[in-house]
Amino acid sequence: MARMFRVLGFFTLVIGLMAFAGDLIEMALLFFLQTAFFVVFGYLKFTERTYILLFWGYMIVAFTGFSYWTIFQMGMPL
């Protein structure tokens, strides 16, 4: 399970680099921050249950933030 967090770190790094190349600096910084967290968590030797709980917590925060941004910050078309 720890290896999956390192894989997530790799993919968030790739997305961050593509965002940086596309001049999306805020998005790139967000993904670089996620990369750091995933790689650090990947090397901490937690139990499998802890890794699953960390991932569920990450998904809840990510989807809540995405939903908030798309509904309240971007506005809904009428």
HTML snippet that shows the backbone in 3Dmol.js (N, CA, C, O; Angstrom):
<script src="https://3Dmol.org/build/3Dmol-min.js"></script>
<div id="view" style="width:600px;height:400px;position:relative"></div>
<script>
const pdb = `
ATOM      1  N   MET A   1       0.819  -1.195   0.000  1.00  0.00           N
ATOM      2  CA  MET A   1       0.000   0.000   0.000  1.00  0.00           C
ATOM      3  C   MET A   1       0.861   1.258   0.000  1.00  0.00           C
ATOM      4  O   MET A   1       0.484   2.267  -0.596  1.00  0.00           O
ATOM      5  N   ALA A   2       2.005   1.205   0.658  1.00  0.00           N
ATOM      6  CA  ALA A   2       2.886   2.374   0.694  1.00  0.00           C
ATOM      7  C   ALA A   2       3.387   2.711  -0.707  1.00  0.00           C
ATOM      8  O   ALA A   2       3.591   3.880  -1.037  1.00  0.00           O
ATOM      9  N   ARG A   3       3.580   1.693  -1.517  1.00  0.00           N
ATOM     10  CA  ARG A   3       4.052   1.928  -2.881  1.00  0.00           C
ATOM     11  C   ARG A   3       3.026   2.707  -3.689  1.00  0.00           C
ATOM     12  O   ARG A   3       3.395   3.490  -4.565  1.00  0.00           O
ATOM     13  N   MET A   4       1.737   2.502  -3.407  1.00  0.00           N
ATOM     14  CA  MET A   4       0.700   3.239  -4.137  1.00  0.00           C
ATOM     15  C   MET A   4       0.767   4.732  -3.842  1.00  0.00           C
ATOM     16  O   MET A   4       0.474   5.546  -4.719  1.00  0.00           O
ATOM     17  N   PHE A   5       1.146   5.106  -2.621  1.00  0.00           N
ATOM     18  CA  PHE A   5       1.278   6.522  -2.315  1.00  0.00           C
ATOM     19  C   PHE A   5       2.457   7.124  -3.073  1.00  0.00           C
ATOM     20  O   PHE A   5       2.403   8.287  -3.472  1.00  0.00           O
ATOM     21  N   ARG A   6       3.528   6.345  -3.278  1.00  0.00           N
ATOM     22  CA  ARG A   6       4.639   6.839  -4.086  1.00  0.00           C
ATOM     23  C   ARG A   6       4.228   6.954  -5.553  1.00  0.00           C
ATOM     24  O   ARG A   6       4.683   7.858  -6.254  1.00  0.00           O
ATOM     25  N   VAL A   7       3.372   6.045  -6.022  1.00  0.00           N
ATOM     26  CA  VAL A   7       2.856   6.137  -7.392  1.00  0.00           C
ATOM     27  C   VAL A   7       1.969   7.375  -7.535  1.00  0.00           C
ATOM     28  O   VAL A   7       2.060   8.091  -8.532  1.00  0.00           O
ATOM     29  N   LEU A   8       1.115   7.627  -6.546  1.00  0.00           N
ATOM     30  CA  LEU A   8       0.302   8.851  -6.571  1.00  0.00           C
ATOM     31  C   LEU A   8       1.189  10.087  -6.577  1.00  0.00           C
ATOM     32  O   LEU A   8       0.888  11.067  -7.257  1.00  0.00           O
ATOM     33  N   GLY A   9       2.279  10.043  -5.823  1.00  0.00           N
ATOM     34  CA  GLY A   9       3.228  11.147  -5.827  1.00  0.00           C
ATOM     35  C   GLY A   9       3.838  11.368  -7.199  1.00  0.00           C
ATOM     36  O   GLY A   9       4.010  12.509  -7.627  1.00  0.00           O
ATOM     37  N   PHE A  10       4.167  10.284  -7.891  1.00  0.00           N
ATOM     38  CA  PHE A  10       4.714  10.404  -9.240  1.00  0.00           C
ATOM     39  C   PHE A  10       3.709  11.061 -10.188  1.00  0.00           C
ATOM     40  O   PHE A  10       4.062  11.970 -10.940  1.00  0.00           O
ATOM     41  N   PHE A  11       2.456  10.599 -10.150  1.00  0.00           N
ATOM     42  CA  PHE A  11       1.461  11.158 -11.067  1.00  0.00           C
ATOM     43  C   PHE A  11       1.124  12.607 -10.742  1.00  0.00           C
ATOM     44  O   PHE A  11       0.909  13.406 -11.654  1.00  0.00           O
ATOM     45  N   THR A  12       1.073  12.962  -9.458  1.00  0.00           N
ATOM     46  CA  THR A  12       0.827  14.363  -9.130  1.00  0.00           C
ATOM     47  C   THR A  12       2.018  15.229  -9.531  1.00  0.00           C
ATOM     48  O   THR A  12       1.840  16.395  -9.883  1.00  0.00           O
ATOM     49  N   LEU A  13       3.229  14.676  -9.482  1.00  0.00           N
ATOM     50  CA  LEU A  13       4.402  15.409  -9.959  1.00  0.00           C
ATOM     51  C   LEU A  13       4.299  15.666 -11.457  1.00  0.00           C
ATOM     52  O   LEU A  13       4.580  16.772 -11.919  1.00  0.00           O
ATOM     53  N   VAL A  14       3.900  14.655 -12.215  1.00  0.00           N
ATOM     54  CA  VAL A  14       3.757  14.813 -13.666  1.00  0.00           C
ATOM     55  C   VAL A  14       2.695  15.872 -13.981  1.00  0.00           C
ATOM     56  O   VAL A  14       2.906  16.725 -14.843  1.00  0.00           O
ATOM     57  N   ILE A  15       1.567  15.817 -13.289  1.00  0.00           N
ATOM     58  CA  ILE A  15       0.504  16.807 -13.516  1.00  0.00           C
ATOM     59  C   ILE A  15       0.995  18.199 -13.134  1.00  0.00           C
ATOM     60  O   ILE A  15       0.715  19.171 -13.834  1.00  0.00           O
ATOM     61  N   GLY A  16       1.726  18.297 -12.023  1.00  0.00           N
ATOM     62  CA  GLY A  16       2.269  19.589 -11.610  1.00  0.00           C
ATOM     63  C   GLY A  16       3.257  20.147 -12.630  1.00  0.00           C
ATOM     64  O   GLY A  16       3.246  21.346 -12.908  1.00  0.00           O
ATOM     65  N   LEU A  17       4.100  19.300 -13.182  1.00  0.00           N
ATOM     66  CA  LEU A  17       5.046  19.764 -14.201  1.00  0.00           C
ATOM     67  C   LEU A  17       4.329  20.225 -15.465  1.00  0.00           C
ATOM     68  O   LEU A  17       4.723  21.221 -16.071  1.00  0.00           O
ATOM     69  N   MET A  18       3.276  19.504 -15.869  1.00  0.00           N
ATOM     70  CA  MET A  18       2.516  19.933 -17.043  1.00  0.00           C
ATOM     71  C   MET A  18       1.806  21.252 -16.778  1.00  0.00           C
ATOM     72  O   MET A  18       1.736  22.104 -17.663  1.00  0.00           O
ATOM     73  N   ALA A  19       1.276  21.430 -15.566  1.00  0.00           N
ATOM     74  CA  ALA A  19       0.625  22.693 -15.227  1.00  0.00           C
ATOM     75  C   ALA A  19       1.636  23.829 -15.210  1.00  0.00           C
ATOM     76  O   ALA A  19       1.340  24.936 -15.659  1.00  0.00           O
ATOM     77  N   PHE A  20       2.839  23.554 -14.690  1.00  0.00           N
ATOM     78  CA  PHE A  20       3.888  24.570 -14.660  1.00  0.00           C
ATOM     79  C   PHE A  20       4.301  24.956 -16.083  1.00  0.00           C
ATOM     80  O   PHE A  20       4.530  26.133 -16.365  1.00  0.00           O
ATOM     81  N   ALA A  21       4.396  23.982 -16.968  1.00  0.00           N
ATOM     82  CA  ALA A  21       4.745  24.257 -18.360  1.00  0.00           C
ATOM     83  C   ALA A  21       3.644  25.058 -19.056  1.00  0.00           C
ATOM     84  O   ALA A  21       3.925  25.811 -19.988  1.00  0.00           O
ATOM     85  N   GLY A  22       2.412  24.906 -18.617  1.00  0.00           N
ATOM     86  CA  GLY A  22       1.294  25.639 -19.203  1.00  0.00           C
ATOM     87  C   GLY A  22       1.002  26.959 -18.510  1.00  0.00           C
ATOM     88  O   GLY A  22      -0.061  27.540 -18.727  1.00  0.00           O
ATOM     89  N   ASP A  23       1.919  27.447 -17.683  1.00  0.00           N
ATOM     90  CA  ASP A  23       1.786  28.721 -16.958  1.00  0.00           C
ATOM     91  C   ASP A  23       0.600  28.740 -15.995  1.00  0.00           C
ATOM     92  O   ASP A  23       0.031  29.802 -15.745  1.00  0.00           O
ATOM     93  N   LEU A  24       0.222  27.591 -15.455  1.00  0.00           N
ATOM     94  CA  LEU A  24      -0.804  27.509 -14.424  1.00  0.00           C
ATOM     95  C   LEU A  24      -0.090  27.358 -13.078  1.00  0.00           C
ATOM     96  O   LEU A  24      -0.066  26.272 -12.498  1.00  0.00           O
ATOM     97  N   ILE A  25       0.483  28.444 -12.596  1.00  0.00           N
ATOM     98  CA  ILE A  25       1.386  28.398 -11.454  1.00  0.00           C
ATOM     99  C   ILE A  25       0.672  27.923 -10.185  1.00  0.00           C
ATOM    100  O   ILE A  25       1.214  27.093  -9.454  1.00  0.00           O
ATOM    101  N   GLU A  26      -0.533  28.433  -9.911  1.00  0.00           N
ATOM    102  CA  GLU A  26      -1.250  28.033  -8.700  1.00  0.00           C
ATOM    103  C   GLU A  26      -1.565  26.543  -8.709  1.00  0.00           C
ATOM    104  O   GLU A  26      -1.397  25.859  -7.699  1.00  0.00           O
ATOM    105  N   MET A  27      -2.019  26.049  -9.849  1.00  0.00           N
ATOM    106  CA  MET A  27      -2.318  24.619  -9.963  1.00  0.00           C
ATOM    107  C   MET A  27      -1.050  23.785  -9.802  1.00  0.00           C
ATOM    108  O   MET A  27      -1.068  22.742  -9.149  1.00  0.00           O
ATOM    109  N   ALA A  28       0.046  24.247 -10.396  1.00  0.00           N
ATOM    110  CA  ALA A  28       1.316  23.524 -10.285  1.00  0.00           C
ATOM    111  C   ALA A  28       1.766  23.457  -8.829  1.00  0.00           C
ATOM    112  O   ALA A  28       2.202  22.403  -8.367  1.00  0.00           O
ATOM    113  N   LEU A  29       1.668  24.562  -8.106  1.00  0.00           N
ATOM    114  CA  LEU A  29       2.076  24.563  -6.696  1.00  0.00           C
ATOM    115  C   LEU A  29       1.201  23.633  -5.860  1.00  0.00           C
ATOM    116  O   LEU A  29       1.695  22.951  -4.963  1.00  0.00           O
ATOM    117  N   LEU A  30      -0.089  23.607  -6.152  1.00  0.00           N
ATOM    118  CA  LEU A  30      -0.997  22.701  -5.444  1.00  0.00           C
ATOM    119  C   LEU A  30      -0.597  21.242  -5.671  1.00  0.00           C
ATOM    120  O   LEU A  30      -0.578  20.444  -4.733  1.00  0.00           O
ATOM    121  N   PHE A  31      -0.282  20.904  -6.903  1.00  0.00           N
ATOM    122  CA  PHE A  31       0.092  19.524  -7.193  1.00  0.00           C
ATOM    123  C   PHE A  31       1.484  19.184  -6.670  1.00  0.00           C
ATOM    124  O   PHE A  31       1.731  18.035  -6.302  1.00  0.00           O
ATOM    125  N   PHE A  32       2.403  20.154  -6.627  1.00  0.00           N
ATOM    126  CA  PHE A  32       3.712  19.891  -6.019  1.00  0.00           C
ATOM    127  C   PHE A  32       3.563  19.641  -4.521  1.00  0.00           C
ATOM    128  O   PHE A  32       4.266  18.800  -3.960  1.00  0.00           O
ATOM    129  N   LEU A  33       2.662  20.356  -3.878  1.00  0.00           N
ATOM    130  CA  LEU A  33       2.395  20.134  -2.453  1.00  0.00           C
ATOM    131  C   LEU A  33       1.815  18.732  -2.235  1.00  0.00           C
ATOM    132  O   LEU A  33       2.217  18.029  -1.307  1.00  0.00           O
ATOM    133  N   GLN A  34       0.882  18.331  -3.081  1.00  0.00           N
ATOM    134  CA  GLN A  34       0.326  16.984  -2.982  1.00  0.00           C
ATOM    135  C   GLN A  34       1.398  15.929  -3.219  1.00  0.00           C
ATOM    136  O   GLN A  34       1.400  14.884  -2.569  1.00  0.00           O
ATOM    137  N   THR A  35       2.302  16.198  -4.142  1.00  0.00           N
ATOM    138  CA  THR A  35       3.400  15.270  -4.410  1.00  0.00           C
ATOM    139  C   THR A  35       4.241  15.065  -3.159  1.00  0.00           C
ATOM    140  O   THR A  35       4.583  13.935  -2.809  1.00  0.00           O
ATOM    141  N   ALA A  36       4.572  16.164  -2.488  1.00  0.00           N
ATOM    142  CA  ALA A  36       5.391  16.059  -1.279  1.00  0.00           C
ATOM    143  C   ALA A  36       4.690  15.221  -0.218  1.00  0.00           C
ATOM    144  O   ALA A  36       5.316  14.359   0.398  1.00  0.00           O
ATOM    145  N   PHE A  37       3.396  15.462   0.004  1.00  0.00           N
ATOM    146  CA  PHE A  37       2.658  14.691   1.002  1.00  0.00           C
ATOM    147  C   PHE A  37       2.606  13.205   0.632  1.00  0.00           C
ATOM    148  O   PHE A  37       2.831  12.349   1.488  1.00  0.00           O
ATOM    149  N   PHE A  38       2.315  12.895  -0.625  1.00  0.00           N
ATOM    150  CA  PHE A  38       2.206  11.498  -1.034  1.00  0.00           C
ATOM    151  C   PHE A  38       3.535  10.768  -0.895  1.00  0.00           C
ATOM    152  O   PHE A  38       3.570   9.629  -0.429  1.00  0.00           O
ATOM    153  N   VAL A  39       4.618  11.408  -1.292  1.00  0.00           N
ATOM    154  CA  VAL A  39       5.924  10.748  -1.203  1.00  0.00           C
ATOM    155  C   VAL A  39       6.325  10.546   0.253  1.00  0.00           C
ATOM    156  O   VAL A  39       6.842   9.488   0.612  1.00  0.00           O
ATOM    157  N   VAL A  40       6.091  11.553   1.096  1.00  0.00           N
ATOM    158  CA  VAL A  40       6.418  11.408   2.523  1.00  0.00           C
ATOM    159  C   VAL A  40       5.578  10.301   3.145  1.00  0.00           C
ATOM    160  O   VAL A  40       6.108   9.463   3.876  1.00  0.00           O
ATOM    161  N   PHE A  41       4.279  10.284   2.868  1.00  0.00           N
ATOM    162  CA  PHE A  41       3.417   9.227   3.407  1.00  0.00           C
ATOM    163  C   PHE A  41       3.821   7.856   2.876  1.00  0.00           C
ATOM    164  O   PHE A  41       3.661   6.854   3.574  1.00  0.00           O
ATOM    165  N   GLY A  42       4.342   7.797   1.650  1.00  0.00           N
ATOM    166  CA  GLY A  42       4.748   6.532   1.075  1.00  0.00           C
ATOM    167  C   GLY A  42       5.925   5.888   1.778  1.00  0.00           C
ATOM    168  O   GLY A  42       6.099   4.671   1.713  1.00  0.00           O
ATOM    169  N   TYR A  43       6.737   6.695   2.453  1.00  0.00           N
ATOM    170  CA  TYR A  43       7.915   6.159   3.133  1.00  0.00           C
ATOM    171  C   TYR A  43       7.749   6.039   4.646  1.00  0.00           C
ATOM    172  O   TYR A  43       8.727   5.744   5.333  1.00  0.00           O
ATOM    173  N   LEU A  44       6.554   6.255   5.189  1.00  0.00           N
ATOM    174  CA  LEU A  44       6.379   6.265   6.639  1.00  0.00           C
ATOM    175  C   LEU A  44       6.049   4.909   7.258  1.00  0.00           C
ATOM    176  O   LEU A  44       5.978   4.807   8.482  1.00  0.00           O
ATOM    177  N   LYS A  45       5.850   3.888   6.472  1.00  0.00           N
ATOM    178  CA  LYS A  45       5.626   2.527   6.989  1.00  0.00           C
ATOM    179  C   LYS A  45       4.412   2.421   7.913  1.00  0.00           C
ATOM    180  O   LYS A  45       4.493   1.834   8.992  1.00  0.00           O
ATOM    181  N   PHE A  46       3.301   2.987   7.486  1.00  0.00           N
ATOM    182  CA  PHE A  46       2.058   2.851   8.236  1.00  0.00           C
ATOM    183  C   PHE A  46       1.452   1.482   7.977  1.00  0.00           C
ATOM    184  O   PHE A  46       1.904   0.752   7.095  1.00  0.00           O
ATOM    185  N   THR A  47       0.428   1.136   8.749  1.00  0.00           N
ATOM    186  CA  THR A  47      -0.312  -0.087   8.472  1.00  0.00           C
ATOM    187  C   THR A  47      -1.229   0.147   7.269  1.00  0.00           C
ATOM    188  O   THR A  47      -1.480   1.286   6.876  1.00  0.00           O
ATOM    189  N   GLU A  48      -1.718  -0.935   6.700  1.00  0.00           N
ATOM    190  CA  GLU A  48      -2.581  -0.806   5.532  1.00  0.00           C
ATOM    191  C   GLU A  48      -3.864  -0.057   5.877  1.00  0.00           C
ATOM    192  O   GLU A  48      -4.371   0.716   5.065  1.00  0.00           O
ATOM    193  N   ARG A  49      -4.381  -0.281   7.064  1.00  0.00           N
ATOM    194  CA  ARG A  49      -5.593   0.430   7.490  1.00  0.00           C
ATOM    195  C   ARG A  49      -5.348   1.933   7.565  1.00  0.00           C
ATOM    196  O   ARG A  49      -6.204   2.724   7.168  1.00  0.00           O
ATOM    197  N   THR A  50      -4.185   2.327   8.072  1.00  0.00           N
ATOM    198  CA  THR A  50      -3.859   3.745   8.161  1.00  0.00           C
ATOM    199  C   THR A  50      -3.758   4.371   6.781  1.00  0.00           C
ATOM    200  O   THR A  50      -4.231   5.485   6.560  1.00  0.00           O
ATOM    201  N   TYR A  51      -3.134   3.643   5.843  1.00  0.00           N
ATOM    202  CA  TYR A  51      -3.036   4.164   4.478  1.00  0.00           C
ATOM    203  C   TYR A  51      -4.408   4.330   3.846  1.00  0.00           C
ATOM    204  O   TYR A  51      -4.648   5.308   3.139  1.00  0.00           O
ATOM    205  N   ILE A  52      -5.303   3.395   4.089  1.00  0.00           N
ATOM    206  CA  ILE A  52      -6.654   3.502   3.538  1.00  0.00           C
ATOM    207  C   ILE A  52      -7.391   4.687   4.152  1.00  0.00           C
ATOM    208  O   ILE A  52      -8.075   5.423   3.440  1.00  0.00           O
ATOM    209  N   LEU A  53      -7.261   4.879   5.451  1.00  0.00           N
ATOM    210  CA  LEU A  53      -7.898   6.025   6.101  1.00  0.00           C
ATOM    211  C   LEU A  53      -7.320   7.349   5.608  1.00  0.00           C
ATOM    212  O   LEU A  53      -8.060   8.315   5.419  1.00  0.00           O
ATOM    213  N   LEU A  54      -6.010   7.400   5.401  1.00  0.00           N
ATOM    214  CA  LEU A  54      -5.388   8.604   4.847  1.00  0.00           C
ATOM    215  C   LEU A  54      -5.921   8.898   3.450  1.00  0.00           C
ATOM    216  O   LEU A  54      -6.202  10.048   3.114  1.00  0.00           O
ATOM    217  N   PHE A  55      -6.057   7.857   2.644  1.00  0.00           N
ATOM    218  CA  PHE A  55      -6.552   8.062   1.289  1.00  0.00           C
ATOM    219  C   PHE A  55      -8.002   8.525   1.292  1.00  0.00           C
ATOM    220  O   PHE A  55      -8.367   9.416   0.526  1.00  0.00           O
ATOM    221  N   TRP A  56      -8.837   7.928   2.149  1.00  0.00           N
ATOM    222  CA  TRP A  56     -10.238   8.366   2.245  1.00  0.00           C
ATOM    223  C   TRP A  56     -10.323   9.811   2.715  1.00  0.00           C
ATOM    224  O   TRP A  56     -11.135  10.584   2.206  1.00  0.00           O
ATOM    225  N   GLY A  57      -9.493  10.179   3.678  1.00  0.00           N
ATOM    226  CA  GLY A  57      -9.469  11.571   4.132  1.00  0.00           C
ATOM    227  C   GLY A  57      -9.057  12.511   3.011  1.00  0.00           C
ATOM    228  O   GLY A  57      -9.638  13.584   2.847  1.00  0.00           O
ATOM    229  N   TYR A  58      -8.054  12.108   2.240  1.00  0.00           N
ATOM    230  CA  TYR A  58      -7.621  12.920   1.107  1.00  0.00           C
ATOM    231  C   TYR A  58      -8.746  13.072   0.089  1.00  0.00           C
ATOM    232  O   TYR A  58      -8.983  14.171  -0.413  1.00  0.00           O
ATOM    233  N   MET A  59      -9.442  11.978  -0.219  1.00  0.00           N
ATOM    234  CA  MET A  59     -10.518  12.044  -1.204  1.00  0.00           C
ATOM    235  C   MET A  59     -11.666  12.933  -0.737  1.00  0.00           C
ATOM    236  O   MET A  59     -12.234  13.676  -1.537  1.00  0.00           O
ATOM    237  N   ILE A  60     -12.010  12.867   0.534  1.00  0.00           N
ATOM    238  CA  ILE A  60     -13.088  13.713   1.064  1.00  0.00           C
ATOM    239  C   ILE A  60     -12.711  15.186   0.964  1.00  0.00           C
ATOM    240  O   ILE A  60     -13.520  16.006   0.529  1.00  0.00           O
ATOM    241  N   VAL A  61     -11.490  15.525   1.363  1.00  0.00           N
ATOM    242  CA  VAL A  61     -11.045  16.918   1.283  1.00  0.00           C
ATOM    243  C   VAL A  61     -10.975  17.374  -0.173  1.00  0.00           C
ATOM    244  O   VAL A  61     -11.409  18.482  -0.491  1.00  0.00           O
ATOM    245  N   ALA A  62     -10.437  16.537  -1.063  1.00  0.00           N
ATOM    246  CA  ALA A  62     -10.289  16.914  -2.463  1.00  0.00           C
ATOM    247  C   ALA A  62     -11.650  17.119  -3.134  1.00  0.00           C
ATOM    248  O   ALA A  62     -11.849  18.113  -3.832  1.00  0.00           O
ATOM    249  N   PHE A  63     -12.575  16.198  -2.932  1.00  0.00           N
ATOM    250  CA  PHE A  63     -13.878  16.330  -3.580  1.00  0.00           C
ATOM    251  C   PHE A  63     -14.711  17.454  -2.976  1.00  0.00           C
ATOM    252  O   PHE A  63     -15.464  18.118  -3.688  1.00  0.00           O
ATOM    253  N   THR A  64     -14.583  17.673  -1.673  1.00  0.00           N
ATOM    254  CA  THR A  64     -15.283  18.796  -1.063  1.00  0.00           C
ATOM    255  C   THR A  64     -14.742  20.117  -1.601  1.00  0.00           C
ATOM    256  O   THR A  64     -15.512  21.013  -1.948  1.00  0.00           O
ATOM    257  N   GLY A  65     -13.427  20.235  -1.670  1.00  0.00           N
ATOM    258  CA  GLY A  65     -12.820  21.456  -2.214  1.00  0.00           C
ATOM    259  C   GLY A  65     -13.171  21.669  -3.667  1.00  0.00           C
ATOM    260  O   GLY A  65     -13.473  22.791  -4.073  1.00  0.00           O
ATOM    261  N   PHE A  66     -13.135  20.601  -4.466  1.00  0.00           N
ATOM    262  CA  PHE A  66     -13.480  20.719  -5.882  1.00  0.00           C
ATOM    263  C   PHE A  66     -14.935  21.126  -6.056  1.00  0.00           C
ATOM    264  O   PHE A  66     -15.249  21.982  -6.883  1.00  0.00           O
ATOM    265  N   SER A  67     -15.826  20.514  -5.277  1.00  0.00           N
ATOM    266  CA  SER A  67     -17.251  20.850  -5.381  1.00  0.00           C
ATOM    267  C   SER A  67     -17.510  22.283  -4.951  1.00  0.00           C
ATOM    268  O   SER A  67     -18.280  22.994  -5.598  1.00  0.00           O
ATOM    269  N   TYR A  68     -16.875  22.717  -3.865  1.00  0.00           N
ATOM    270  CA  TYR A  68     -17.036  24.104  -3.412  1.00  0.00           C
ATOM    271  C   TYR A  68     -16.572  25.062  -4.496  1.00  0.00           C
ATOM    272  O   TYR A  68     -17.265  26.028  -4.814  1.00  0.00           O
ATOM    273  N   TRP A  69     -15.405  24.797  -5.061  1.00  0.00           N
ATOM    274  CA  TRP A  69     -14.856  25.715  -6.062  1.00  0.00           C
ATOM    275  C   TRP A  69     -15.742  25.780  -7.302  1.00  0.00           C
ATOM    276  O   TRP A  69     -16.005  26.868  -7.816  1.00  0.00           O
ATOM    277  N   THR A  70     -16.206  24.624  -7.789  1.00  0.00           N
ATOM    278  CA  THR A  70     -16.984  24.632  -9.017  1.00  0.00           C
ATOM    279  C   THR A  70     -18.376  25.229  -8.819  1.00  0.00           C
ATOM    280  O   THR A  70     -18.930  25.808  -9.754  1.00  0.00           O
ATOM    281  N   ILE A  71     -18.951  25.102  -7.630  1.00  0.00           N
ATOM    282  CA  ILE A  71     -20.299  25.617  -7.410  1.00  0.00           C
ATOM    283  C   ILE A  71     -20.282  27.076  -6.997  1.00  0.00           C
ATOM    284  O   ILE A  71     -21.014  27.886  -7.566  1.00  0.00           O
ATOM    285  N   PHE A  72     -19.450  27.431  -6.003  1.00  0.00           N
ATOM    286  CA  PHE A  72     -19.527  28.766  -5.434  1.00  0.00           C
ATOM    287  C   PHE A  72     -18.534  29.761  -6.018  1.00  0.00           C
ATOM    288  O   PHE A  72     -18.820  30.958  -6.039  1.00  0.00           O
ATOM    289  N   GLN A  73     -17.396  29.316  -6.485  1.00  0.00           N
ATOM    290  CA  GLN A  73     -16.411  30.250  -7.025  1.00  0.00           C
ATOM    291  C   GLN A  73     -16.573  30.440  -8.535  1.00  0.00           C
ATOM    292  O   GLN A  73     -16.418  31.556  -9.031  1.00  0.00           O
ATOM    293  N   MET A  74     -16.880  29.379  -9.266  1.00  0.00           N
ATOM    294  CA  MET A  74     -17.038  29.495 -10.703  1.00  0.00           C
ATOM    295  C   MET A  74     -18.445  29.956 -11.079  1.00  0.00           C
ATOM    296  O   MET A  74     -18.648  30.530 -12.149  1.00  0.00           O
ATOM    297  N   GLY A  75     -19.392  29.711 -10.220  1.00  0.00           N
ATOM    298  CA  GLY A  75     -20.764  30.084 -10.520  1.00  0.00           C
ATOM    299  C   GLY A  75     -21.444  29.051 -11.386  1.00  0.00           C
ATOM    300  O   GLY A  75     -20.796  28.320 -12.135  1.00  0.00           O
ATOM    301  N   MET A  76     -22.750  28.999 -11.277  1.00  0.00           N
ATOM    302  CA  MET A  76     -23.508  28.030 -12.059  1.00  0.00           C
ATOM    303  C   MET A  76     -24.210  28.762 -13.208  1.00  0.00           C
ATOM    304  O   MET A  76     -24.763  29.843 -13.010  1.00  0.00           O
ATOM    305  N   PRO A  77     -24.187  28.180 -14.395  1.00  0.00           N
ATOM    306  CA  PRO A  77     -24.874  28.836 -15.524  1.00  0.00           C
ATOM    307  C   PRO A  77     -26.385  28.772 -15.311  1.00  0.00           C
ATOM    308  O   PRO A  77     -26.918  27.800 -14.776  1.00  0.00           O
ATOM    309  N   LEU A  78     -27.030  29.797 -15.728  1.00  0.00           N
ATOM    310  CA  LEU A  78     -28.496  29.862 -15.572  1.00  0.00           C
ATOM    311  C   LEU A  78     -29.218  29.388 -16.799  1.00  0.00           C
ATOM    312  O   LEU A  78     -30.449  29.381 -16.827  1.00  0.00           O
TER     313      LEU A  78
END
`;
const viewer = $3Dmol.createViewer("view");
viewer.addModel(pdb, "pdb");
viewer.setStyle({}, {cartoon: {color: "spectrum"}});
viewer.zoomTo();
viewer.render();
</script>
